[in-house]
Amino acid sequence: MKENLSVSNVLPTLSTVKNLPSFFPSAGLTVPAVHGHIFKAEDRYDSKGRKIAGNGLAETGAIIRRGRKVLIDVDKYGAWLANGNAGGAK
């Protein structure tokens, strides 16, 4: 017998960068802060070639890019925030 899966169990809750802070009102997030988290999500290099560690958000799979559109998986982003990673990698 096949189980009926509801759409909410299959599809993740996605949000645009602009709407994401409304999902976490107690965190005090702003749109520029979310942009900063996304920009610093992956490792990058400074002008002298030194590696700057990312904040770990990219590894969670929370960032979904489709062309110019950037969507955030709210559950994965929330888990990343709860782990205290929003302060950046040390």
N, C-alpha and C positions, 0 to 999 in steps of 0.2 A: 504494500500500500504506500503510495507517495504522500509525503508530508507537504502540506501547503505552507510555503515560506512567504511571509509578508515582505513587502518591498522594503520596509524599514529594517529588517534583519539582513538584507542583502546589500543595500546601498549605504555607503557611509554618509554621515551628516557633513555636508560641505558648506563653506562660507566664503564670501569674497573677503579680501583684505579689509575693505571698508566696513563690513558688517561684523567682522570677528570680535572686536572689543565688546560688543553687546552680549556675547555669549559668556563673558567672564567679567561681570561688572565689579566684583570684589577684588579683582587683580589690578584694577586701575590701568588697564591697557589703553593705549592710544593708537591711532592708525600709524603715525610715524614710528612708534615702538615696534609694531608688527613688521613694518617695512625693514627696520633695522635687524630684527630677528631673521627675516628671510635673507637679507643681504649677507649676514654673517653665518648662514647655515652651513656653508661648505668651507673647507680649507682654502686659503688664498695666500698669495705671496706679496710681500711689500716690495718697494722699489729697489731694495738691495738683494732681493732674491730669497729673503728669509721667509720661512713658512709661518703663517698665522693660523692657528688652529680654529676650526669652526666651532659653533656652539652645539652641534649635535642634532639640530632640527632636521637636517636633510636625511640623516640616517633613520629617522622615525617613519619616513614616508608620508609626512603630513602635508608636504608641498606638492601640489598637482598643477602642472603647467600645460595649458592647451593653447598654443599660439601665444597671443599677448595676454590671455586671461590667466590669472593666478588664483587657484582655489586652495583652500586649506581644509584638511580633514579635522573637524572640530575635536573629535575624541582623541586623536593622536596628538594634536597640539595641546590639549588639556593635560594629557598624561605627561608630555614633555615639560609643561609648566609646573606640574605637581612635583616632578623630580628635582625642581630647583635649577634647571638648566638655563633659565632665561637670563641669568646674570652673565652668561658667557663662559667659555672654557678657560680654565686656569692653566 
